[in-house]
């Protein structure tokens, strides 16, 4: 029984790096999201786009070759959850909630991807 409990603890400890924690608890949500985009871009420098988003969203053509979650982070005084992920075309990110700087940050190769503020989407061509 003790071995099972220890195995569970070690498994949880191994999974911890996937959670980003707070980037900097003293910064605003928009600054935290911006810093998170920089971290995501550093981890996925060859990706067509990296996106950090607080809110509901969907990815069109979500498979292991076009999408990958990099980390999750909590931002702002409210400590809202923000997902940061990479995308390669052909793939489309569609945000379902507010697309302002308090909820959305991205970095993209403008020769492969386009951003629509009206639709809150990043579309990358294959």
C-alpha angles and dihedrals in degrees: 000000000000090000090053091051092048091048089053092050092049091047091052091047090052091052094051098088090065089067110074098202116202115332091209118341093208097059130088122261093254092049090047091051091048091051089047091054088054090051091046092049090051090053095045103030094154096050119112089232142358120205133190114193139172110205143038117318144156134215121219111217095014110181137129092273097051107031140032134168109233102184146319123238137182115232138192133002089303090054092223118188116253124189117211118195144157128238135196123189140299088050138104130207114206118189115207097194137046114326098202124123090268089066110021137048129162145170120201146169100251092205089063106026140046131199123215114197091189093056095030089230141137113205120192121190122222 
